[in-house]
Amino acid sequence: MEKTQYSLNPNELVRFLNKSESEFTMNDIVRFVEGNGIEMINFRYVAEDGKLKTLNFAVSGKEYLESVLSAGERIDGSSLFSSIEAGSSDLYVVPRYKTAFVNPFEDIPTLDILCSFYDNEGNPLGNCPRNILRKAAARFKETTGYTFKAFGELEYYVTSPAEETFPIPDQKGYHSSAPFAKWGNLRSEALRLIAAAGGKTKYGHAEVGNFTSANRMYEQHEIEFLPCDPEDAVDQLVVAKWIMRMLAYEYGVEISFAPKISVGKAGSGMHVHTYLEKEGRNMMVEDGKLSDAAKRLVAGWLDCAKALCAFGNTIPISYLRLVPHQEAPTSICWGDRNRSVLVRVPLGWHGAEDMIKDANPGVVDRLPSQEEKQTVEFRSPDGSADLYSLMAGLVVAAQHGLQMEDALERAGELYVDVNIFREEHREEMERLERLPASCWEAAEALSAKRDLFERDGVFPRGMIDSVIKKLKSYEDRDLSERVYGKEEIIREMVEKYLHCM
């Protein structure tokens, strides 16, 4: 078979059709079904609970297949979204061809396709979080001239029966390898399957968190993605979480993306990296330094940080993670390479050409062009995040920053170049505003900023009302004080929210 630019692509459809996912058509999907003996089509879509739902179609003929692929199907929206009344609940789900992938878990050949929601008049469903993100991204580009690019980091714990051989010291698991790290094989399999499903992964590794309790072993890992358009970035996170849970089910272990597993142990975040692009170029660096546009983006995030917790930290135990000394942010500030701040500016590969030549003296004969890779990282969200709403919120906050008159001044005031958790820097920490300490406080913060998110109809008013109502329903204003030192209560809370979103 002739080698093409798609020969190494792990997505079977890309290799078979010899084209990128963005070019898939209905006829391409039909041709793949015919040429690969596909017997089942799964429509997949994300409901209010953040998890993938499934609608199955047996492939019974070309005419019916084309009908389903071109017109979608009806579903009961009131069973998926609490804001939709049962008296008028019909919605359409319509496939997005570029998301098609072969389901690796079904016994019969099955093709999965992600879908979008439409109302009874054929318009994008207004309160669907993915459509909110789509509006936010389009408005951002129209008003700023930049394209918003993003990717996420998935941190998670694998829980299994304890093993005594080759133990890892407590909370020292960062980048551990087998035989010390026991579940790298599951992570590697997840990386392979995520890539085959169209996910653009960057790498995977063992994370800091690991401990043993009550004959159970808890081992933390992370999978990080590559930058893309924000809608695609969230789509692949949703699919990745489904794949990892399916693998855990097959392996007979537990996987959790919950923000906190145990007090005093590293929690799991869902950090988001972004950058601004214009005419195909990363615009985060100017003359070797972080650009003014990047600083304005950061200022917007910091100004909206409390409200963004309403989308990114959505359950009571989220706020057991946002405490000092656990590599999770508590204060609203930013800095370079600083893991104690809310917004971190990571290394951006400046001088990469010199490094590779030094590491490989005399043998570097060809260097591919190195694009600017600088990003900024928002570190407060966790696995409970409503991913589409969170990403839409980050886009809105970034646009706010680019349009703030005093954005650069605010960025300068909130820059920190020390570890603010150290006792000698207590004064620095005390001058900074704090992130919310509960879902209730996050709801109050969102209420105070709601006009910004509702501007131009990006976030529907009813959707903001629903988020505030849900967060306040937890009645967790003083939760940290109430559960302090009460291990059994905390354990019950962790169990309750183990499989959030």
Buried (B, 14 or more C-beta within 10 A) or exposed (E): EEEEEBEEBBBBBBBBBEBEBEEBEBEBBBBBBEEBEBBBBBBBBBBBBBBBBEBEBEBEEEEEBBEBBEEBBEBEBBEBBEBBEEEEBEBBBBBBBBBBBBBBEBEEBBBBBBBBBBBEEEEBBBBBBBBBBBBBBEBBBEEBEBBBBBBBBBBBBBBBEEEEEEEBEEBEBBEBEEEBBBBBEBBEBBBBBBBBBBBBBEEBBBBBBBBBEEEEBBBBBBBBBBBBBBBBBBBBBBBBBBBBBBBBEEBEBBBBBBBBBBBEBBBBBBBBBBBBBEEEEBBBBEEEEBBBBBBBBBBBBBBBBBBBBBBBBBBBBBBBBBBBEBBBBBBBBBBBEBBBBBBBBBEBEBEEEEEEEEEEEEEEEEEEEEEBBBBBBBBBBBBBBBBBBBBBBBBBBBBBBBEBEEBBEBBEEBBBEBBBBEEEBEEBBEEBEBBBBBBBBBBBBBBEBBEBBBEEEBBBEEBBEBBBEBBBEBEBBEBBEEBEEEEEEBBEBBEEBBBBB
